[in-house]
Amino acid sequence: MSLCGALVAAEFSARYPHTGGLYVYLEKIYGNEISFLFGWMNTLIYIPAILSALSVLFADQVSSMLNANQMVHDILALSILTAIVIINVIGNKYGGALQLLATVLKLIPLFLIILFGLIRPIEAENFASYGHFTKNFGLAVLSTLWAYDGWLSVPNVAGEMKNAKKIWFWCSYSECYLS
């Protein structure tokens, strides 16, 4: 499913190499009204929901590690969400630096897992029984598919990949402007 989505997004971004990604594709296929509604839905519902869900998930993980109560969990989730919004409002440079830091922090444990996996031999008794496997497998697949949502985020900058200068793109209900 993710491979098909990635191939479709790659085909569209090759055919319409404009800044805006899915917004531009919907405009070309269905017209201005649908793309306009998508843009507002994306701005008001989709992106805030993703940021909120990730903030709550982060707070869940930290709260379970620290054995914190629900109030600490809620304050942590709200603080993370507020910090991310403020950093991105201040500027793209700071948001990009935060994203780079988060990526490096995610890669360190991954490399440690690989290193310890190479050093220590695999033993069958280290694996959980298959009874819990089916219960958690669906959750793991869903999380993985959510991680692959990036194939629709990358074409947002397709126009800037050919021409890296800053491009301003704004739309009214009836027309889009590029300058």
C-alpha positions, -999 to +999 in steps of 0.1 A: +000+000+000+028+024+009+048+015-022+018+022-044+012+055-027+048+065-030+048+056-067+016+076-073+031+106-055+063+103-075+044+102-108+023+133-098+054+152-086+072+144-119+042+155-139+034+186-119+067+198-103+051+227-085+053+237-048+022+226-030+021+188-035-013+172-030-030+206-031-017+212-067-026+176-078-061+180-065-064+213-083-053+198-116-076+168-113-107+181-095-105+219-097-101+248-074-129+241-050-117+206-039-081+218-036-092+248-016-112+226+008-083+202+011-059+230+020-082+242+048-088+207+060-051+200+061-044+233+080-072+231+105-077+194+111-051+170+097-018+186+107-030+197+142-044+162+148-011+145+139+009+169+161-015+163+190-014+125+186+024+125+185+025+148+215+002+124+235+022+094+223+054+110+235+038+119+268+025+083+271+060+069+267+077+093+290+050+089+317+053+051+316+091+054+320+088+078+349+056+062+363+040+096+363+003+103+370-023+116+345-018+152+353+019+151+346+011+132+314-014+159+302+010+188+311+039+171+293+017+165+261+005+201+261+040+214+267+055+194+239+028+205+215+032+241+225+070+240+222+068+225+187+043+251+175+063+280+190+096+267+174+080+264+140+063+298+143+097+314+151+112+302+119+119+273+095+156+273+105+147+265+141+121+239+131+147+222+108+173+222+136+147+206+159+139+180+133+176+172+127+182+168+165+151+145+168+164+124+138+198+120+154+183+111+187+162+084+170+192+070+151+214+066+182+192+038+198+187+022+164+225+019+159+228+006+195+202-021+188+221-031+157+254-031+176+241-052+205+224-075+180+257-082+163+276-086+195+252-108+214+239-140+197+202-145+192+186-169+217+151-183+212+140-177+248+145-139+244+114-138+221+079-135+234+054-163+227+033-161+196+001-156+216+007-118+220+021-116+184-012-114+167-026-089+191+002-064+187+009-071+150-020-049+138-008-020+159+027-023+146+015-024+110-007+007+116+022+026+132+045+017+103+020+028+077+016+061+096+054+065+094+052+062+056+028+091+053+059+111+042+053+101+005+026+128+005+047+153+024+078+152+001+060+165-031+051+197-012+085+210-021+088+195-056+089+228-073+117+240-051+138+210-059+142+221-095+145+258-086+158+262-050+149+299-047+122+309-023+088+306-039+057+322-026+024+304-032-010+315-020-045+308-030-079+325-029-110+305-034-110+310-072-073+314-081-038+304-070-008+328-074+029+319-077+055+346-074 
